[in-house]
Amino acid sequence: MSKKAIVLLSGGLDSLTTLAIAQNDGFDCYALHVIYGQRHSSETMAARNIAKKYNLAEFLEINVDMSWLKSSALTNHDITIPEERSEGIPVTYVPARNTIMMSFAAAWAESLGVSHLFLGVNAVDYSGYPDCRPEFIDAFKKMVNLGTKAAIEGTPFNIHTPLIGLTKDEIIAKGSNLGVDYSMSISCYQADQNGNACGKCDSCYLRRQGFEKAGIKDPTPYQNVVN
């Protein structure tokens, strides 16, 4: 019997790499994409294209309107996306996003009889989001294994975060070795409808730096020439 896993697939660089790692590790993958009212809706297009290329057991999109979260620049379009790095947790942080998405992934997994969850969180080259840290992942694992029928009856969840301790260039190098086509992914917080990146937001900065340090050509289409 093949191993099965749920992979959270945003359409970004990290989630694409995580999917490739899960498949390389022998998992039959079910990919979950959450449309939550995010500003960068072109990542949904990227997730769909990735799903078409990879041999998935199933690709599921769910719509969860989180536009009522007014404190995040990703869900409140009246807030400007910062184009310079700053100290502290940035305004692009979406309250409890990973808690919510991982809960959906765990619920779907339990309904399918799947006990492995993969997500592409990273706590090295990241924007400082608290729900990307190892402490959070450990706490969520304890919670989900206390609150699900499957775990109580003897099949606990395993949460895989293969990128959590890697730098962005290490992630890109790892994915490239697995044959990942990063032109399919979109990382930009304010990409246009065609998926062209701004080249200025924090996510673009981390992506560009990663390709540069990895010594791999950046395949990202930018809205303007980036120096």
Protein Blocks (a to p, Z undefined) as FASTA:
>chain_A
ZZddddddehpaklmmmmmmmmmnopacddddddehiaklmlmmmmmmmmmmpccfbdcd
ddddfklmmkbfklmmkbccdfbdcehjdfkbcghklmmmmmmmmmmmmmnopabdcdfb
dfkbcghiaklcfklmmmmmmmmmmmgfklmnopacddddfklmpcfklmmmmmmmnopa
fklpcfbfkbcfkopaehlamklmmmmmmmmmnopacfbdcfbdcZZ
